[in-house]
Amino acid sequence: MRIFVSVASYRDAELVPTVLDALATARHPERLRFGVCWQHGDDEDVTPLLGHPQVDIMDVHWRDSSGACWARAECMKMFDGEDVFMQIDSHHRFVPHWDDKALAALARAPGDRPVLTTYPPIYEPGTDPDPDAAPLQLLHYDFDDFNIPLVRPSAIPDWAALGRRPFRARFIAAGFIFAPGSFPADVPYNPERYFHGEEIDLTVRSFTRGYDLFHPTEVLLWHNYGGTYRRKHWEDHPRGGPTIGWSVRDRLSRAGVRKLLLRGAVGPLALGTERTLADYCAYAGVDFAARTATPETLSGAEPAACAPAPAAA
């Protein structure tokens, strides 16, 4: 099983350690291929990755970057028919044999097109991650002014009793996606999205194309959430430059997500046709227009299985 790993990195000193750790901890590192969008300054160095036969790098000066979703869309273009599409951030550490464990979890998930996704537990650069951390779900708690659901990481309830059975998920986490190789063609990244709204955009677009969402019930990797050591795109692009400023881009992006959630347009960068937006809302227990969620959704209870989508051709 070949695994393509998409890594969008913006001025991040953890990029090299992340890629090297993924290779070092994999049971079969030879099956990995990385597509990296390296957005960087003149003083940044990725020498250990240059020329690596399993790492393809798109070299972008930070001034020319249009944000995270644009970079992820560029990474997705590097996909070359691998069996599995995996998307991560550029600041992770991995458990031993994470590749075997992720493939086994994907195989345990029911349905024709399962997707594993999670907010991984935290690590700090220079320290050992917590080996006893609980696997996490995305827990809904509110909506923003653009009708976009707000979520936070929360422990999967009674995860140890699930016997490694994947836990049905309501939302996709953009920082860890582990999906069949059909995913890039079916759910191409929208480069016009900026940051807020990225995950619900992916969620409803994949769900309406027949993908079933799951959280792994064992920790596969850790993630750095603080990021105080690295620059952010919005810090470097207050008024634009080669692209529009971040605040304008963010407002346009969130308005586009709101339009998708309230009007439900169908298209390559909009919804699919194998399930409806109403099907998703019933499954996830959310009402975008009313900005409400069911008690089960707010508590993090596992959603009931939805009707299966038609089998992939």
Phi, psi and omega per residue, in radians:
M1 nan 2.053 3.111
R2 -1.549 2.422 -3.085
I3 -2.122 2.106 3.014
F4 -1.608 2.278 -3.097
V5 -2.015 1.965 3.108
S6 -1.530 2.208 -3.130
V7 -2.333 1.874 3.005
A8 -1.639 2.132 -3.045
S9 -2.200 2.213 3.110
Y10 -2.061 1.865 3.042
R11 0.836 0.893 -2.944
D12 -2.112 1.987 3.103
A13 -1.205 -0.221 3.116
E14 -1.500 -0.036 -3.141
L15 -1.024 -0.942 -3.101
V16 -1.077 -0.873 3.090
P17 -1.012 -0.602 3.142
T18 -1.137 -0.870 -3.125
V19 -1.136 -0.760 -3.128
L20 -1.147 -0.635 3.122
D21 -1.215 -0.667 3.084
A22 -1.049 -0.716 3.112
L23 -1.213 -0.737 -3.057
A24 -1.209 -0.539 -3.053
T25 -1.683 -0.207 -3.138
A26 -1.178 2.527 3.051
R27 -1.203 -0.632 3.129
H28 -2.287 1.357 -3.100
P29 -1.075 -0.392 -3.108
E30 -1.170 -0.296 -3.124
R31 -1.571 0.020 -3.117
L32 -1.637 2.477 2.922
R33 -2.399 2.281 -3.054
F34 -1.830 2.362 2.949
G35 -1.990 1.940 -2.998
V36 -1.974 2.210 2.921
C37 -1.710 1.765 -3.030
W38 -1.648 1.773 3.119
Q39 -1.744 2.057 -2.863
H40 -2.633 2.957 2.997
G41 -1.758 3.098 -3.073
D42 -1.190 -0.381 -3.072
D43 -1.654 0.111 -3.082
E44 -1.727 2.578 -2.947
D45 -2.374 2.301 3.038
V46 -2.221 0.635 -3.088
T47 -0.860 -0.750 -3.124
P48 -1.055 -0.324 -3.130
L49 -1.711 -0.328 -3.073
L50 -1.170 2.278 -3.141
G51 1.386 -0.017 3.120
H52 -1.173 2.280 -3.051
P53 -1.150 -0.268 -3.114
Q54 -1.903 0.179 -3.098
V55 -2.224 2.019 3.027
D56 -1.776 2.252 -3.040
I57 -2.101 2.201 2.944
M58 -1.653 2.043 -3.017
D59 -1.622 2.018 -3.078
V60 -2.311 2.168 3.002
H61 -1.175 2.516 -3.051
W62 -1.015 -0.517 -3.130
R63 -1.136 -0.422 -3.080
D64 -1.662 0.079 -3.112
S65 -1.413 2.498 3.067
S66 -1.906 0.258 3.040
G67 1.941 3.106 -2.987
A68 -1.121 -0.794 -3.076
C69 -1.221 -0.626 3.022
W70 -1.043 -0.795 -3.133
A71 -1.133 -0.705 3.114
R72 -1.145 -0.630 3.080
A73 -1.103 -0.673 3.094
E74 -1.150 -0.720 3.082
C75 -1.063 -0.731 -3.102
M76 -1.083 -0.512 3.105
K77 -1.150 -0.351 3.137
M78 -1.424 -0.183 3.104
F79 -1.022 2.387 -3.030
D80 -2.329 0.803 3.030
G81 1.406 0.333 3.081
E82 -1.102 2.851 -3.102
D83 -1.247 -0.539 -3.070
V84 -2.294 2.401 2.997
F85 -1.824 2.177 3.125
M86 -2.175 2.312 3.087
Q87 -2.110 2.267 3.104
I88 -2.356 3.008 2.955
D89 -1.518 -2.988 -3.111
S90 -1.857 0.401 -3.130
H91 -2.531 1.457 -3.094
H92 -2.456 2.821 2.834
R93 -2.290 2.715 -2.967
F94 -2.169 2.602 3.059
V95 -1.344 2.737 3.070
P96 -1.024 2.358 3.101
H97 1.067 0.609 -3.124
W98 -1.018 -0.565 -3.105
D99 -1.153 -0.811 3.078
D100 -1.067 -0.724 -3.100
K101 -1.173 -0.704 3.125
A102 -1.178 -0.726 3.107
L103 -1.113 -0.692 3.115
A104 -1.140 -0.708 3.115
A105 -1.138 -0.705 3.113
L106 -1.102 -0.678 3.126
A107 -1.192 -0.528 3.134
R108 -1.330 -0.378 -3.109
A109 -1.256 2.335 3.139
P110 -1.288 2.855 3.079
G111 1.734 2.879 -3.085
D112 -1.408 -0.485 -3.053
R113 -2.385 1.226 3.125
P114 -1.376 2.641 3.049
V115 -2.254 2.213 2.991
L116 -1.595 2.406 -3.134
T117 -2.754 2.604 3.134
T118 -2.928 2.803 2.789
Y119 -1.557 1.893 -3.133
P120 -1.160 2.732 3.035
P121 -1.107 2.879 -2.962
I122 -1.442 2.603 2.865
Y123 -2.373 2.792 3.047
E124 -2.042 2.345 3.116
P125 -0.947 2.400 3.131
G126 1.505 0.004 3.122
T127 -2.211 2.780 3.089
D128 -1.394 2.339 3.086
P129 -1.145 2.771 3.128
D130 -1.310 1.965 -3.112
P131 -1.256 -0.245 -3.100
D132 -1.805 0.225 -3.137
A133 -1.100 2.572 3.126
A134 -1.438 2.550 3.002
P135 -1.183 2.575 -2.957
L136 -2.064 2.661 2.979
Q137 -1.978 2.991 3.019
L138 -1.677 1.987 -3.056
L139 -1.805 2.110 3.116
H140 -1.289 2.427 3.082
Y141 -2.385 -0.231 -3.108
D142 -3.002 -3.125 3.018
F143 -2.195 2.622 3.039
D144 -1.560 -3.048 -3.065
D145 -1.225 -0.172 3.110
F146 -1.818 0.315 3.113
N147 1.187 0.311 3.137
I148 -1.541 2.227 3.134
P149 -1.163 2.448 3.064
L150 -1.781 2.349 -3.088
V151 -2.317 2.801 3.074
R152 -2.472 2.772 3.091
P153 -1.261 2.460 3.123
S154 -2.637 2.537 -3.124
A155 -1.064 2.423 3.047
I156 -1.161 2.213 -3.089
P157 -1.116 2.308 3.077
D158 0.917 0.683 -3.045
W159 -1.095 -0.584 -3.097
A160 -1.153 -0.432 -3.123
A161 -1.447 -0.091 -3.069
L162 -1.458 -0.165 3.103
G163 1.067 0.650 -3.138
R164 1.211 0.196 3.002
R165 -1.214 2.201 3.109
P166 -1.017 2.550 -3.069
F167 -1.736 2.205 -3.102
R168 -1.038 2.371 -3.037
A169 -1.969 2.598 3.076
R170 -1.642 -0.429 -2.990
F171 -2.390 2.643 3.016
I172 -1.598 2.428 2.972
A173 -1.758 2.121 -3.058
A174 -1.176 -0.382 -3.107
G175 -1.399 -0.131 2.973
F176 -2.689 1.894 3.045
I177 -2.212 2.265 3.110
F178 -2.309 1.843 -2.890
A179 -2.426 2.836 3.036
P180 -1.018 2.731 -3.104
G181 -1.140 -0.137 3.055
S182 -1.311 -0.255 -2.975
F183 -1.059 -0.824 -3.094
P184 -1.044 -0.644 3.118
A185 -1.297 -0.630 -3.087
D186 -1.377 -0.619 -3.046
V187 -2.261 1.149 -3.139
P188 -1.113 2.486 -3.115
Y189 -1.152 2.431 3.066
N190 -1.564 1.885 -3.079
P191 -1.209 -0.205 3.130
E192 -1.438 -0.226 3.027
R193 -1.252 2.674 -3.099
Y194 -1.940 -1.256 -3.127
F195 -2.544 -1.250 3.104
H196 -1.143 2.230 -3.101
G197 1.744 -0.221 3.123
E198 -0.973 -0.772 -2.990
E199 -1.324 -0.680 3.111
I200 -1.265 -0.528 3.022
D201 -1.017 -0.886 3.106
L202 -1.096 -0.676 -3.075
T203 -1.075 -0.966 -3.056
V204 -1.243 -0.560 3.130
R205 -1.215 -0.704 3.123
S206 -1.263 -0.740 -3.134
F207 -1.053 -0.770 -3.111
T208 -1.297 -0.132 3.003
R209 -1.736 0.187 3.017
G210 1.652 0.122 3.109
Y211 -1.469 2.439 3.087
D212 -1.835 2.363 -2.974
L213 -1.795 2.389 -3.111
F214 -2.489 2.574 2.944
H215 -1.722 2.338 3.011
P216 -1.170 2.535 -3.113
T217 -1.800 0.331 2.884
E218 -2.375 2.604 -3.120
V219 -1.262 2.235 3.119
L220 -1.863 -0.458 -3.098
L221 -2.827 2.923 3.086
W222 -2.079 2.846 -3.037
H223 -2.407 2.494 3.029
N224 -1.630 2.082 -3.082
Y225 -1.697 -0.472 -3.041
G226 -1.189 -0.960 3.072
G227 1.132 0.395 -3.124
T228 -1.194 -0.312 -3.105
Y229 -1.431 -0.207 -3.019
R230 -2.171 2.634 3.073
R231 -1.290 2.654 3.074
K232 -1.889 2.674 -3.126
H233 -1.011 -0.725 -3.092
W234 -1.224 -0.376 3.066
E235 -1.295 -0.554 -3.082
D236 -1.586 -0.241 -3.030
H237 -2.213 0.999 -3.101
P238 -1.223 -0.552 -3.079
R239 -2.197 0.206 3.102
G240 1.846 -2.110 -2.952
G241 2.081 -2.176 3.067
P242 -1.262 -0.325 3.098
T243 -2.195 2.993 3.124
I244 -1.177 2.753 -3.138
G245 -1.104 2.764 -3.014
W246 -1.112 -0.657 -3.050
S247 -1.186 -0.664 3.076
V248 -1.160 -0.806 3.124
R249 -1.042 -0.715 -3.120
D250 -1.131 -0.767 3.136
R251 -1.123 -0.754 3.112
L252 -1.108 -0.697 3.141
S253 -1.123 -0.856 -3.113
R254 -1.146 -0.610 3.070
A255 -1.116 -0.657 3.092
G256 -1.156 -0.670 3.097
V257 -1.153 -0.764 3.112
R258 -1.027 -0.745 3.104
K259 -1.054 -0.725 3.113
L260 -1.091 -0.761 -3.062
L261 -1.283 -0.505 -3.076
L262 -1.703 -0.522 -3.094
R263 -1.813 -0.433 3.031
G264 1.152 0.731 3.119
A265 -1.111 2.610 3.123
V266 -1.857 2.423 3.106
G267 2.902 3.056 -3.085
P268 -0.982 -0.663 3.104
L269 -1.857 0.323 3.095
A270 -2.209 -2.494 -3.045
L271 -1.443 2.760 3.004
G272 -1.569 -3.007 -3.045
T273 -2.125 0.057 -3.106
E274 -1.493 -0.402 2.955
R275 -2.443 2.859 -3.131
T276 -1.787 2.903 3.045
L277 -1.097 -0.622 3.076
A278 -1.109 -0.638 3.060
D279 -1.046 -0.763 3.135
Y280 -1.114 -0.805 -3.107
C281 -1.064 -0.675 3.100
A282 -1.166 -0.704 3.129
Y283 -1.158 -0.838 -3.038
A284 -1.445 -0.286 -3.126
G285 1.284 0.679 3.121
V286 -2.258 2.666 3.049
D287 -2.243 1.836 -3.050
F288 -1.148 -0.721 -3.097
A289 -1.158 -0.773 -3.132
A290 -1.440 -0.218 -3.104
R291 0.985 0.887 3.125
T292 -2.269 2.818 3.089
A293 -2.470 2.668 -3.131
T294 -1.288 2.776 3.060
P295 -0.997 -0.632 3.132
E296 -1.120 -0.700 3.113
T297 -1.149 -0.770 -3.127
L298 -1.168 -0.476 -3.133
S299 -1.505 -0.264 -3.109
G300 1.478 0.265 3.069
A301 -1.116 2.585 -3.131
E302 -1.144 2.280 3.115
P303 -1.204 2.671 3.065
A304 -1.196 2.602 3.116
A305 -1.061 2.391 3.104
C306 -1.581 2.915 3.098
A307 -1.075 2.390 -3.118
P308 -1.144 2.547 3.029
A309 -1.345 2.818 3.071
P310 -0.990 2.571 -3.134
A311 -1.070 2.527 3.119
A312 -1.140 2.524 3.137
A313 -1.232 nan nan
